[in-house]
Amino acid sequence: MGTQIADIAPNPSENLLASKDNNILMESLEEIMASLPPEHQQEVRDFAMFLAEKRAKPKRRRLRLDWAGGLKEFRDQYTSQELQKDSLDWWGD
């Protein structure tokens, strides 16, 4: 499901050790889960999913240009330099 300890070890002997550590960790988690009542097991699953989603890369969205031309009535009132200066002032507030 994501990056595991074994995936990031730089050489095969470390991969083997990391794999063993990962197995021990998973067994420990399974034991803890088995000792919990079902409603708490579900909370642990939900939290694990939350962490996985939080760590996942956000999907890239396409840039929308539906605002293009939205200020054309101000074309004669402002130059591009004036707009740039004003926008910097607005963002600084």
N, C-alpha and C positions, 0 to 999 in steps of 0.2 A: 504494500500500500504506500509507502513513501520510502525515503532514504532510511536504511537501517544501519546499525553499527558496522555490519560486515561490508556494506557498500562503500564505506569511506576509508577503510584500512589500506595503507599504501602497499603492503606486500602480502603474499599468500600465507605466511606463518601468522601474521597479525590477523588476517582474515579468519583463520581457523580459531584463534583465540577469541576474536570478536564474535564469531558465530556461536561459540560455546557460551560466552557471556550473555549474548542475546537470548539463547535458549534458556539459560538459568533465569534471566529476567522474565521471559514469557511464562515459564513454569511458576515463578513466584506470583506473577499477576494472576494467573489462572487459579492458584490456590486462594489468593485473596478474594477473587471474584466468587469462587465457590462458597466461601464462608459468609458472603453477604446475602441478605434477603433479596428476592427478585426486584423489588422496587429500587433498591440501592444499586443493584447490578445495572439496571436501566439508566440510572443517573451517571454511572461510570461510563457506560457506552456513549451516552449523549455528550458527556464532557470530552471524551476521546474524539468524537466526531467534530465537536466544536474546535478542538485544538488542530485537528487535521485540516479543517476548512480555513482556519485562521492562518495556517502556515502555507496553504496553497497559493500559487501565484494568481493574481487577479486576471480575469479574462480581458484581453485588449478589446476595446470598443473602437469602432470606426469614428473618425472625427466628423461631427455633424456640421454642416455649413448652412443650416436653415436660417441663421441670423444674417447671412450675407445680404448687403443692400439695405439693411434695416435702418441705417442712419442717413440715407441719401438725401433726406430733406434738409440736413444740416451741412451738406457739401459746400454751400456758398458761405456759411458762417465761420467755419473752422478750417485751418490748414492741417495737414497730417502732423506737422511739428507741434502745433498747439494742442491737438488731441493727445499726442504722446506725452507732452509735459503735464497736461491736466490729469491724464490717467495715472501718471506717476504720483502726482499730488493726492489724488483720490485714494490710491492704494496705500499711501503713507499715513493716512488719517486713522 
